[in-house]
Amino acid sequence: MAQRLKSLGEIASLVNAGGNLDTILDRACYAVCHGGSWSTSSIMAVDRAAGHSVLVTVFDPYTPAGKTLPRRWSLDTSPTLQAVEENRPIVIRDAQRSREFPGYREDARARGYHTAVLLPLRAQDEEGRPLVIAVHAREPNDVEDLELSFLETVSHLAGIAVEKTRGMERERARARRLQHSLATQGGLMARVLAESSLQHVVELAGALIGDPV
């Protein structure tokens, strides 16, 4: 229990941590496994347009760094879409024997895990794709209600951190656009006051509004 609370504290700290989205997702995957019963974790994006579940980040200290493994799976054979559409955890007691999700079965065999739990983050990446977090155990386990509640809390906090980070990135982008606009307006005014040629003034005006003048 103490370790679970510590993991929750680490993930809760991400809400106010700032930083970029990739860092937030990496730290969430690490925190959910740190000192707990889960050996690996990953976050995937559900790309409906492409028909794939795409790996965004993974915490996996067991797979050799040079080993090449798939990073996308067909949504027809992956449980990620089900987790998003039904908005609930998907528990697979032994993914290596799963007939329902053959794509996930192959990944479980390649990475050496058995029990898997997938949960929707209720958040989206920068491309607007829904995110799903998955945790894995290297032995088949029965996932108790207490553990499932812990994972749901983890996914909820991680989702909040992702949405807050995306909001901050949007604000920074707006601030950059505003700064550029103000700088262009200042340059335009300076040229007008300096009685610059009409051509220079028109060029600056075009840069300001983003359309030909």
Disulfide bonds with the S-S distance in Angstrom:
none
